[in-house]
Amino acid sequence: MLHYRNYLYMLRRKIRREPRLDEIASRTFVVSAAERGSREAAVYLPNQLERVRSVQFETTWEYETARISAGPVHHAATLAYLVEDAHYVDGDLYATGMRHRQVIRPESKAIWKRAVRVDECALPSMAVGDKYFAHQLIDVAATAVLAETIAPTYFARGSFSENWPHLKAYYQLFGIDLAVLDAALIRKAWVFQDYGMTVNRRARIAALRERAMSSGAAQNGRRIFISRKATGERRLLENEAELGERLAREGFDVVDPVGLTVAEIVERMSGASLICSVEGSNMAHGILTMANRGAILTLQPPYRFNNLWKDFADALDMTYGFVVGEGGKTSFSIRPDDVVKTVDMLSGRN
């Protein structure tokens, strides 16, 4: 049988009166107030946007063009919500007719009687981090740094993240314990709104970078091409070998994270002045270890235009550029000359 809190959620969902997190929280603590900032324009060659066929399904064309343009930007407040008398089961938090999802798998039908009792805890996991390695590695970890200052911290059991080979070693570098909570009746549960690049969040991401780089041999000025090959969701760079050879002749170090330990990745990448790779979670290896005020160059599939890393570049005072490829929905190619020219433009900014 399900706990009554789950039934209350199902009833409210059926009558379309499911409350929001901010409505049922007994307390909302403002960790860092909302901010207004500004961002620099992305660096790219003429005619690149003409190659874009569609954006990644989780974003919009309007949002992406705003990201890459100079202008004002709003950073949503960082908030901590206190939810009382909650039921947590397999990554879903139920309270007062609300379901707060921290995983992407279907809702659990677990028997509530197996739940442990927890007096107070903080729950930093998020559904996007259950799907994408970079969000788990940076966003969830940054929220965990905040969570640990408030209450004993537990993570949701991951769906995909359980099988990511580098994740646990990175969290060990961060000094974050990956304690997992499966099912619990919680008297006080803290959950978070933590996506705006507020001053507090920027400081936590910077702290993660310091922890990740601390054991690496700094090699300032190096430029890194991060090989992606066929890992992750399908966006295969057909001419990756050709591009890697060209960039190697330009002085780049070609790094394939799949065949390396985290310690080796950190040693190879620490202090890099510029990182370049196909847009995706593999960029996180470089973001965590590259030099301050460095440059980020993403290689964009034409059917999956997404500038997530522009947000991090702006927040960390880095320079951001992109090159758009040509091809189909699952594979594409990049013109090496376009990459080299854009690298020169980025290098001229630093």
N, C-alpha and C positions, 0 to 999 in steps of 0.2 A: 504494500500500500504506500501511497505517497503521503508526505506530511501535509497538514492542513494549509500551510503557507503556499505550497505548490497548487493546491486546489483553488485557493483564493485567486492566485494569479491566473489560472485557467479560466475561472469565471469572469474576471475582469477583462481578460483578453477577448472572450466571446462577446461581451457586451461593449467592447471597444472603449473601455474606461481604464486601461492600464496606466497607472501613475508613472511619472518620471522620477528619476533618482533624486533630483533636487526637491521634489514634492514630499517624498517620504523620509528624507534624512532628518534626524532629530537635531543635527548640528551641521553647519557648513563652515569650515575653516578656510579663510583665504590665505593660502601659502604665499602667493605672489599675485599682485593685482594685474589686471589687464593693462597692456601697454600699446602705445602707438610708436611705430618705428618707420624706417625707410630701408629700401633695398636697392642695390645696384642692378643694372641690366645684365643679363647673361651675355656671354661672349659667343658669337657664332658668325659664320660666313653668310654672305648674301644668298638668297634662294633656298636656304635650308628648310624654312617652314613650308615651302611649296612641296616638299617631299613627304610631309606628314599626311597620312591617309586617315588615321583615327587616333584617339587618345586611349590610354588604358581605361578599362571599363569602370574603374573606381573614381575617375576624375572627369573633368569636363574641359572642353577647348577654352572656354572663358577663364577657368581657373588656371590652366597651364600658361596661357598668354600673359595673365597677370603675374604669375610667378617669375617669368623670364624678363619682365619689363621693369624699368626703374620706377619708383614711386612709393607711396606710403603703404604700410602693412599693419594689420591689427593682430596682436598676439593675445589670444584668449587667456583669461586668468587661470592660474594653477590653483585647484581647489581640492580639499579633502572633505569627503562626506562621511558622517557617522550614521550608520544604519543599525538600529537596535532590534534585538530578537529576530535574527535572520536564520535562514536555513541555507546551507551551502552544500551543493551536491554536484560533483564532477564538473566543476567550473562554472556553475550557474548559482547566483545568489538570489534568494527569494525573500521578500519582506513586504508586508502590507500590500499584497497584490501586485508587486513589481518583480520582474525577472531581469537581473543584470548579468549579461553574458560576458564571460571571460575566455571562452573557447569557441571554436567554429563548428564542432561536431553537434549532431542532433541532441535535443533535450533528453536528459537521462530519465530512465524509469526506475532508478535505484530505490531500494527499500529504505525508508528513512530510519528505521530502528538501528541500523548499523552505524549511524552518525555518532561521532565523539562530541563532547561538549567543550566549547572554547569560551573563555570569559571575554577576551578581547584580542583582536588580531587586525593586521593590515593586509590587504589583498591587491597587489600591484599588477596582476596579469591583465591582458587585454586580448580581445578576439583577433585583432590584426597581428599581434605578436605570435598567436598560435598558427598563423598561416605563413608569415614571411620571416625569414631568418633575421634580416636587418632590424625589423621592428622589435623582435624578441631580444636581440643582442644590444640594441641601443635604447629604444624607447622603454621597454619593460624594465631593463636594468636601471635606467635613470629614475623611473618611478619607484623602483625598489630601494634606491638610495634614500629617497624621501620617506618611503613607508617605514623603513627601519628606524627612523627617528621618532616614530609615533607609537608603534606597537609591535609585538612579535609578528614577523612577516612570513606569509605562506604563498606559494605559487599554485596555480591550477596545473593539473596533470595535462601535458600537451597532447595534441592530436598528431601533428607533424613534427613538432619541436623535439619530441622524444628521440627522434632518429637523426638529428642534426649533429654531425660528429664533432664540431669545434665548440659547441655551445658551453658545455660544462667546463672546459678548460678556460674559456674566456671569463666565465663567472668566477672561477677560482682566482684568476688574475685580478678581477674587480674586488675580491674579498666578500662576495655575496653568496650566502648559503641558499642552495636551491631546495629548501624544504617544501614538500608537496602536501596539500590538504585535499583529501578526497571527498569526505562528507562530514559535515559538522552542524551542530546547533550552536549559534554564536550569539552571545549576549550583546557584544559591541563589535561591529565590523566596520573598518575604514576602507573606503574605495575612493578613487581619484579621477578628477578631470585633469589631464596632464599632457596636453598636446601643444598648447601655445608656447612659443619660444620666449617665455618670460625670463627675467634676469635670474630667477631661481633655477629654472630648468637649464638655462645655458650654463650655469655654474656646475650643475650636476653632470652634464654631458662632458664639460671640460675636465671634471674630476675623473670620469671614466677614462678619458684619453690619457690623463696622467698616469693612472694605474696600469693601463695597457702598455704604455711605452716604457714604464719604469724598468722592465727587465730586458728591453731591447737595446741593441747597440745602435746609437744614433748615427745616422749616415746622411747628414744634411746635404741637400741639393740633388739627391738622386731622384730620377723620374721612373715611375713604375707603370707597366702595363699589366693589369690583372687579367689572366686568362679565365674565361668562363666556360668555354666549350659547350657541352650539352647539359650542364647542370641546371636545376630549377625548371620553371615553366618554360615552354618552348619559345625561344627566340634565338635561334642558332645563328651565329655569325659565320657565314659560309667561308669567308676568306680570312678567318682569324690567323691562320698560320702565316699567310702572306703579310698581313698587317703587323703581326708580331715580329717578323723578320725585318720589315722596314723600320719599325720603331727601335729594334735592337741596334740597327745601323745608326740611328739618331741618338744613341746613347741611353736608351731605356733598358731597365732590367725587367724581363718578362717573368712574372711570378704566377704559378698555378697553385692556389691554396689547397686544392683537393689532395694533392700528394704531400702536403706539409703538415706538421704539427703546429699548434698555436704558437709555441715558442719559436719555431722556425719562421712562421709568418711575421711575427713581431720583429724578429731580428732582420729579416729581409726588407721590411717596409718602414721601419721606424725612421723618422726624419725626412721622408720623401717630400720633395717640393711640389710634385704634381703626380696625381694618380689618374689613370685612364682605364675604362672598362665599359663593357656593355651595361646599360642601365639595369640595376637590379641589386639584390641583397649582397652580392659579392663585393660591392663597393664599400660595405661596412668595414671590411678588413683594413682598407686604406684610411677611411675616415677616422678610425680609432688610433692610428699610428703615425699619420703623416704630420709634417711640420706645421707649426702655427703659421697662419697667413699663407698657406699653400694654395694650390689650384686643383680643381676637380673637373675632369672632362668625361662626360657620359656619351656613349655611342647609342643612339636612339633607334630602335626598330620603327619602321614607318607606320605600323599599325598599332603601336603601343607607346605613344609619346607620353612621357611622364617625367616631371622634374622635381621629384621628391627631394633629391639631394641639393637642389637649389636652396631649400629651406635651411638645411644644415650649413651650407656654405655661408648664407647670410648671417645665421646665428653665430657661427664660429669665426667670422671675419675672414672668410676665404673667398677666392675667385672661382666662378663657375662658368663652364662653357659646355656646348654640346655639338655633335655632328649627327645628322639624320641620315640613315641608310636607305637603301633601295631594295625592294624585293617583296616577298609575300607575307602572310600572317604568322608563319612559324619559322621562317628563316629569311635572312637578308644579308646584304654585303655593304661594306663601307669603303669609300674611296680613300686609300692611304694618303694621297696628297692633301685631301681635306683635313685629315687628322693632323698632319704635320703643320699645315698653315694655321689651324686653330691653336695648336700647342704654342706656336710662335706668338700669336695674339695674346694668349694667356700669360706667357712668360714676360711679355712686355708690360703687363699690368702689375707684376710683382717686383 
